[in-house]
């Protein structure tokens, strides 16, 4: 595992942007498959690379979303967020965007294999230790590939998804996600983490036991796992 600790969120965003741009540049001469994250943490990173991508075309780079939350009567949440934060501002061609969703999740592991696999997946870290849509309490072991997850597994998940969807009446019955086996099959995994509110869970992920209760703890077993965290998020980690 490679742990990079930065001074603050702005520096974490710069380091993450350099990591992402490094992979994108590789797409100048060959196909590169990148799975990217939405949410608040990568927003600064996407701002940094915006002008770079608007002024440089890397047509061999293909982008994948790694989870999706359908909404009744509205746009699916993950792609809507990625379009707003990344794809549209950076003028990414639609032909380079490989959409993962409720209509194709069952065959998506096969598609990923046919595409040559994911070269790098960039993840955030949930407060419960989740990665992608693999929340604590939703796993049936670490061997699952791309999967659908019921929105009604427990009250915590139901309330959260109802909030994100804009109300219970708009919430679908399930969401879809790259499962643990899919993510562990990616060639490189990068996790970005920021803020004091993530310090306790990051400590569990990096220093606690590998267990389903803290899903991201599994990622420590990957041979090419990099964590980019600011000082606040890393404040509880052992030094040295």
Buried (B, 14 or more C-beta within 10 A) or exposed (E): BEBBBBEEBEBBBBBBBEBBBEBBBBBEEEEBBBBBBBBEBBBBBBBBBBEBBEEEBBEBBBBBBBBBBBBEEEEBBBBBBBBBBBBEBBEBEEEBBBBBBBEBBEEBBEBBEEBEEBBBBBBBBBEBBBBBBBBBEBBEEBEBBBBBBEBEEEEEBBEEBBEEBBEEEBBBEBBBBBBBBBBBBBBBBBBBBBBEEBBBBBBBBBEBEBBBEBBBBBBBEBEEBBBBBBBBBBBBBEEE
